[in-house]
Amino acid sequence: MSSTYNGGKAAIDKGIFDAFQREGYLTGDGARDMTKIRERIFAIVSANKVFDRHERQDKAVTRGELIAQVFPGLPGPDAWSEQTDPLLAEAVHGALDQKFVWGETKTDATSPLQRMVGMNMGNGYVLCRTKIGKDAIPAVYITDDLRCIQIDFVRPDNESTVRKLEMVTRNREMLVIRQPQNAARYVREYGTTMRGAVTAGVNRLQLTMASVLNDDDTVDDDHEEGGEE
């Protein structure tokens, strides 16, 4: 079902509230209790840790499986047509998934769920997103395997940075073309900013590395296995 629901935001909000209430995700004053949601997501994803990249296929929790377990009373895609208002059922499901379930599996360092992994599982474990199967189904998992982290955390992070840098470069290129009289200033400021950001980032990482390593710790510098799959 792909039609857009036109019944209004109030109906969707009520559906979201009802889903929270049904599963016990409300505080005493009726507010959404995101701590309970995150604890539930963490319990689901941490139940089957991934120890090798080949285990992702079987152990990673797909996006659909996750919302079905977090909100078991919520009609899923197979049941939308059976609802009194199928489009509303789809809209509520989509809103819950995007904002309150899959949206909570963001893997950046500031993500509450990522911080929960660190606090509850100790150093070594990382929340990762991936895509599994021939249909590239979005999924999430927890691992301490270096190769998994390289494939599903570091690489997407690097690619995102490169895309952002390409966009910024295009923007400066536009300015250079449109204002050639100011081209030298734009290029100079671009170079200064980028070099400064990279230098500051590397220095910060080196300081962090020095603070967590003991004298007898071995640093695996620039080692990477060949072949992803």
C-alpha positions in Angstrom: 0.0 0.0 0.0 1.6 3.3 -1.1 -1.2 5.8 -0.9 -0.8 8.9 1.3 -3.0 9.3 4.3 -5.1 12.5 4.1 -7.1 12.2 7.3 -5.1 14.7 9.2 -2.2 14.7 11.7 -4.6 14.4 14.7 -5.7 11.0 13.7 -2.1 9.8 13.3 -1.1 11.3 16.7 -4.0 9.5 18.4 -2.9 6.2 16.7 0.7 6.8 18.0 -0.6 7.5 21.5 -2.8 4.4 21.5 0.1 2.3 20.5 2.3 3.7 23.3 -0.5 3.2 25.8 -1.2 -0.4 24.7 2.5 -1.4 25.1 3.0 0.4 28.4 5.4 3.0 27.0 3.8 6.0 28.8 5.0 7.8 31.9 2.6 8.4 34.9 1.5 11.7 33.4 0.8 10.2 30.0 4.0 11.3 28.2 5.9 9.1 25.9 8.5 7.2 27.8 11.4 6.9 25.4 13.6 5.3 28.0 11.3 2.2 28.0 11.4 2.2 24.2 15.2 2.3 24.1 15.5 -0.4 26.7 13.2 -2.6 24.7 15.1 -2.0 21.5 18.4 -2.7 23.3 17.0 -6.0 24.7 16.0 -7.1 21.3 19.1 -6.2 19.4 21.6 -7.4 22.2 20.0 -10.8 22.4 22.0 -12.1 19.5 25.4 -10.4 19.2 27.2 -10.7 15.9 30.7 -12.1 16.2 31.6 -12.4 12.5 30.5 -10.6 9.4 29.0 -13.8 8.1 26.6 -13.9 11.0 24.9 -10.7 10.1 22.5 -12.4 7.8 21.0 -14.5 10.5 21.5 -12.4 13.6 20.9 -8.8 12.6 17.4 -7.6 13.4 15.6 -6.3 10.4 13.7 -3.0 10.4 10.4 -4.8 10.1 11.2 -7.3 12.8 12.2 -4.6 15.2 9.0 -2.6 15.1 7.0 -5.8 15.2 8.7 -6.7 18.5 8.7 -3.2 20.0 5.0 -2.7 19.1 3.6 -6.3 18.9 0.0 -5.0 19.0 0.5 -2.7 16.1 -1.0 -4.0 12.8 1.8 -4.7 10.4 1.8 -4.4 6.6 0.0 -7.8 6.1 -2.9 -6.6 8.3 -3.4 -3.1 7.0 -6.1 -4.1 4.6 -8.1 -5.7 7.4 -8.2 -2.4 9.4 -11.2 -0.1 9.5 -9.0 2.6 7.9 -6.1 0.9 6.1 -4.4 4.1 5.2 -4.4 5.4 8.7 -3.0 2.0 9.9 -0.1 2.4 7.4 0.5 6.0 8.4 0.7 5.2 12.1 3.0 2.3 11.5 5.2 4.5 9.3 5.4 7.3 11.9 6.2 5.0 14.7 8.8 3.2 12.7 10.5 6.3 11.4 10.6 8.4 14.6 10.4 6.0 17.5 11.8 2.7 16.5 14.2 2.6 13.5 14.9 6.3 14.1 16.3 5.3 17.5 18.9 2.9 16.0 21.1 5.8 14.7 24.6 4.7 15.2 26.5 8.0 15.8 28.3 8.5 19.1 25.6 10.9 20.4 22.8 8.4 19.8 21.1 7.4 23.1 21.0 3.7 22.0 24.7 3.7 21.0 25.5 5.2 24.4 23.3 2.5 26.0 25.4 -0.2 24.3 28.6 1.3 25.7 27.2 1.6 29.2 25.6 -1.8 29.4 28.0 -4.0 27.4 31.4 -2.3 28.1 34.1 -1.3 25.7 34.4 -3.2 22.5 30.7 -3.4 21.5 29.3 -1.1 18.8 25.8 -0.7 17.4 25.9 -1.0 13.6 23.4 -0.8 10.8 23.6 -3.0 7.7 21.5 -4.3 4.8 21.0 -8.0 4.4 19.7 -10.4 1.8 19.3 -10.0 -1.9 16.7 -7.3 -1.3 19.1 -5.2 0.9 16.8 -5.1 3.8 17.8 -2.6 6.5 18.9 -4.3 9.8 20.7 -3.4 13.0 23.0 -5.4 15.2 25.6 -5.2 18.0 29.2 -6.5 17.5 32.7 -6.2 18.7 34.1 -7.7 15.5 36.6 -5.4 13.8 35.7 -6.4 10.3 32.0 -5.9 10.9 32.7 -2.4 12.4 34.8 -1.5 9.4 32.2 -2.6 6.9 29.0 -1.3 8.6 30.2 1.7 10.7 33.5 3.1 9.5 33.0 2.8 5.8 29.5 4.4 5.7 30.8 7.1 8.0 33.7 7.8 5.6 31.4 7.7 2.6 29.1 10.2 4.2 32.0 12.5 4.9 33.2 12.3 1.3 29.7 13.1 0.0 29.5 16.1 2.3 33.0 17.3 1.3 32.0 17.0 -2.4 28.9 19.1 -1.8 31.0 21.8 0.0 33.6 21.7 -2.8 30.8 22.2 -5.4 29.5 25.2 -3.5 32.9 26.8 -3.4 33.4 26.0 -7.1 30.1 27.8 -7.8 31.4 30.9 -6.0 34.7 30.8 -7.8 32.9 30.7 -11.2 30.4 33.4 -10.3 32.9 35.7 -8.6 36.3 35.1 -10.2 37.5 38.4 -8.6 37.1 36.7 -5.2 38.3 33.3 -6.3 41.6 33.4 -4.5 39.9 34.2 -1.2 37.4 31.4 -1.5 40.1 28.9 -2.4 42.3 30.0 0.4 39.6 29.9 3.1 38.5 26.5 1.9 42.0 25.1 2.1 42.6 26.6 5.6 39.3 25.4 6.9 39.7 21.8 5.6 43.3 21.4 6.6 42.5 22.8 10.0 39.6 20.4 10.5 41.5 17.4 9.5 44.5 18.3 11.6 42.4 19.0 14.6 40.5 15.7 14.1 43.6 13.6 13.8 45.2 15.2 16.8 42.1 14.6 18.9 42.0 10.9 17.9 45.7 10.5 18.7 45.2 12.0 22.1 42.2 9.7 22.7 44.2 6.7 21.5 47.1 7.6 23.9 44.7 7.9 26.8 43.1 4.5 26.4 46.2 2.4 25.4 48.7 1.0 27.9 52.4 0.7 27.2 52.0 -3.0 26.4 49.0 -2.6 24.1 49.5 -3.5 20.5 48.2 -1.1 17.9 47.1 -2.8 14.6 48.0 0.1 12.3 46.4 0.1 8.9 45.7 -3.6 8.9 42.7 -4.7 7.0 41.5 -8.1 5.7 41.0 -8.5 2.0 37.5 -9.0 0.6 34.2 -8.0 2.2 32.2 -11.1 1.7 
